Amino acid sequence: MAPYACQVLGDLGADVIKVEPPAGDVMRRLQRRDPADPDSTGAIALNLNRNKRSVRLDLKTDEGRAALLDLVATADVLVTNMRPGALARLHLTHEDLAPVNPRLVYCNAQGFRSDSAAADSAAYDEVVQAASGMVDLMRRTTGSPSYAPTAMADKICGLTIVYSVLAALLARGRTGRGQRVEVPMADTMFAFTMVEHLGGRAYEPSAGPVGFPRSLEPGHAAVPTADGFAAVLPYSWQNCVDYFDLVGHPEELDAFTPETLQHHLGDLYAAVARHSRLHTTAEWRQLCADRSIPFAPVMDLDHAGEHDYWADGHMLDVLEHPVEGPYRVIGSPVRFSGAATGVRRHSPALGEHTDEVLAELGWTPDRLAALHARGGAGAAAGTGGAR
């Protein structure tokens, strides 16, 4: 959540300093190229830490805490996803840090609101999916209360952190004062999920059940083509007219009207599936394009690197990491006409920039040596800048 948010901020040009504990962020150890190499960087970390500098500090030591406070004193933003209790024990709450830097935008993101009974509850992505209703949506569509197979809550909350922090920075530009910004994961995902799924419960008294019929109706799925799978989605009434015409069965449209279509979506989905094997995926692409019917082939993740669309958009470029060697970089999806959002720095080694960053804050070589000698930080390694 916070690492993803800060990578996006780094892509947008921020000088992001990742403060890590002595053992490093746990994500560094996941999906390593060589599991036996304790110093290698895992695949997720490679695409979660670009455009950042890494500082390693033990915040339980006086030296490590002093270093962090010096960072806070000059920072525009602090983002943390530690629970309120842990922040209080380390004396790193907003109340602790605001006197150090009154202009600081302090963003804390955790599983549940800090003013709730669940404030200090452990929360990972799956927990938040369950708490926010996402797992119930999966149950309604698949019959099983399963989790979405992506870290949906972490990433959506990460993006929420980004726009919340930027809004607080804009406010500071007007007032000169920083503020605390809280992003509870459960609340964020609840708001995200319920936009379309509150349904008839949006009214008081209730005017119908929860749920968005287009998403929850049986048959709402990609369909098999003659040689693969695709999303063929006649969405509007005109789409339906054109779809039944192209499959040679215009009479099937008689089962619907523009007014009743939304009440018979299951029948529409069944009709699409019934005719889907008439054409290959490539043929469906052209037929739908000719009629502006929404369409996309189902991408096999194993072959994502072979798609021209992603290559042309620099969404999976192969770059050279100074330590890990060639690796694929997931690009930024945002394009600016007046700026670039590429890789300025590869994912850093643990503590690579500790001495560099603290020296920028005025730490002398002797003070840095004392920091390391007294256990306030670990020895720094190096990967260098982007190539």
HURA-V531904 format. One line per field, one symbol per residue. ss: DSSP state (H for helix, E for strand, L for the rest). phi: phi as a letter, one per 20 degrees, with the letter a starting at -180 (. if undefined). burial: 1 if it has 9 or more other ideal C-beta (glycine too) atoms within 8 Angstrom, else 0. Layout:
# HURA-V531904
ss=???
phi=???
burial=???
This chain:
# HURA-V531904
ss=LHHHHHHHHHHLLLLEEEEELLLLLHHHHLLLLLLLLLLLLLHHHHLLLLLEEEEELLLLLHHHHHHHHHHHHHLLEEEELLLHHHHHHLLLLHHHHHLLLLLLEEEELLLLLLLLLLLLLLLLHHHHHHHHLHHHHHHHHHLLLLLLLLLHHHHHHHHHHHHHHHHHHHHHHHHLLLEEEELLHHHHHHHHHHHHHLHHHHLLLLLLLLLLHHHHLLLLLLEELLLLEEEEELLLHHHHHHHHHHLLLHHHHHHLLLLLHHHLHHHHHHHHHHHHHHLLHHHHHHHHHHHLLEEEELLLHHHHHHLHHHHHLLLEEEEEELLLEEEEEELLLLLLLLLLLLLLLLLLLLLLLHHHHHHHLLLLHHHHHHHHHLLLLLLLLLLLLLL
phi=.fgfgfffffgeofeedeedfgenggffeelffcgeefefdfffffdccflcddcdcefedffffffffffffdeebcdcdffgfffffelcffffegffbfefedddcbfcgfedfegdffbdgfffgffeofffffffedncfeefebfffgffffffggfffffffffffedndeaecdcffffffffffegeeflfffecfgdrffodgfeefgnfafcfefbrcbedcfeeffgfgfffffencffffffccgfdgfecffffffffffdfefcfffffgfffffdlegbbfffegfdgfeefgfffelebfeddegdenfbedffffeddfdbdceeecfgefgmgdgffffffenfegfffffgffenfbefedccmefd
burial=111111111110010111111001101101010000000111111111111111111110101111111111001011110111001001011001110110111111111111000110101010111111111011101000001000011111111111011001101100000110111111111101110010111000000000101011101100101001111111000011111100000000100100001001111111111011001110111011001011101100000100100110001100101101001010100000000010101111111111101110101000110111001111011010000
